[in-house]
Every structure is written in C-alpha cells, then in structure tokens.
C-alpha cells in the first residue's frame, strides 16, 4: 500500500483512454439531527487497463496527473 488516501467506489464509465470515472459514496450521520446521509462524489481516475462499467475498484491518491486526475486504480475487486 502506498501513501495517500484510499477509497472504494464503482466505475461509471470510460470515455477517454487511460481514464475512468469512479463514483465514491460515503455514508455519514448528520452532526446535529442524527439522520444518516449519503454523499456521492465522482473522481477521474488513471487506469492503464480497460475496466468494465459497474466494477468495484480501490483507488488511491497519487501525484497530480492532470488538472482533475489525482487518483489511480490500485486494484479491481
């Protein structure tokens, strides 16, 4: 395992070569009201191989590869 944060999400698509869009969903409890909420965020992730849509992946933070790409696929689950 490398340094930086690691996240688990699923692949939404691969529109450009070597880049996949990964949706990461975090579940947390509202600090005041206690309701359980879901936060969703899309990440542009560097990937050398093609990954099918809907696959679950582990992504980790890396040096900036482009303006919006600063994660890479660590492994496919």
CORMOZI-V662689 format. One record per pair of residues at least 12 apart in sequence whose C-alpha atoms are under 10 Angstrom apart, sorted by the first residue. I is the first residue (numbers start at 1). J is the second residue. If there is no record, write none. Layout:
BEGIN
I J
I J
END
This chain:
BEGIN
1 60
1 74
2 60
2 61
2 62
2 74
3 60
3 61
3 62
4 60
4 61
4 62
4 63
4 71
5 59
5 60
5 61
5 62
5 71
6 58
6 59
6 60
6 61
6 62
6 71
6 72
6 73
6 74
7 22
7 23
7 24
7 25
7 26
7 57
7 58
7 59
7 60
7 61
7 71
7 73
7 74
8 22
8 23
8 24
8 25
8 26
8 56
8 57
8 58
8 59
8 60
8 73
8 74
8 75
8 76
8 77
9 21
9 22
9 23
9 24
9 25
9 26
9 40
9 41
9 42
9 43
9 54
9 55
9 56
9 57
9 58
9 59
9 77
10 22
10 23
10 24
10 25
10 42
10 52
10 53
10 54
10 55
10 56
10 57
10 58
10 59
10 76
10 77
11 23
11 24
11 42
11 43
11 45
11 51
11 52
11 53
11 54
11 55
11 56
11 57
11 76
12 42
12 43
12 51
12 52
12 53
12 54
12 55
12 56
13 50
13 51
13 52
13 53
13 54
13 55
14 44
14 45
14 47
14 50
14 51
14 52
14 53
17 46
17 47
17 48
17 49
17 50
18 45
18 46
18 47
18 48
18 49
18 50
18 51
18 72
19 43
19 44
19 45
19 46
19 47
19 48
19 49
19 50
19 51
19 69
19 72
19 73
20 43
20 44
20 45
20 46
20 47
20 48
20 49
20 50
20 51
20 52
20 53
20 69
20 72
20 73
21 42
21 43
21 44
21 45
21 46
21 47
21 53
21 69
22 41
22 42
22 43
22 44
22 45
22 53
22 54
22 55
22 56
22 57
22 58
22 59
22 71
22 73
23 40
23 41
23 42
23 43
23 44
23 54
23 56
23 57
24 39
24 40
24 41
24 42
24 43
24 56
24 57
24 58
24 59
25 38
25 39
25 40
25 41
25 42
26 38
26 39
26 40
26 41
27 39
27 40
43 59
43 68
43 69
43 70
43 71
43 72
44 66
44 67
44 68
44 69
44 70
44 71
44 72
45 59
45 60
45 61
45 62
45 65
45 68
45 69
45 70
45 71
45 72
45 73
46 59
46 60
46 62
46 65
46 66
46 69
46 70
46 71
46 72
46 73
46 74
47 59
47 71
47 72
47 73
47 74
47 75
48 72
48 73
49 73
51 73
51 76
55 76
55 77
56 75
56 76
56 77
57 73
57 74
57 75
57 76
57 77
58 72
58 73
58 74
58 75
58 76
58 77
59 71
59 72
59 73
59 74
59 75
59 76
60 72
60 73
60 74
60 75
61 73
61 74
END
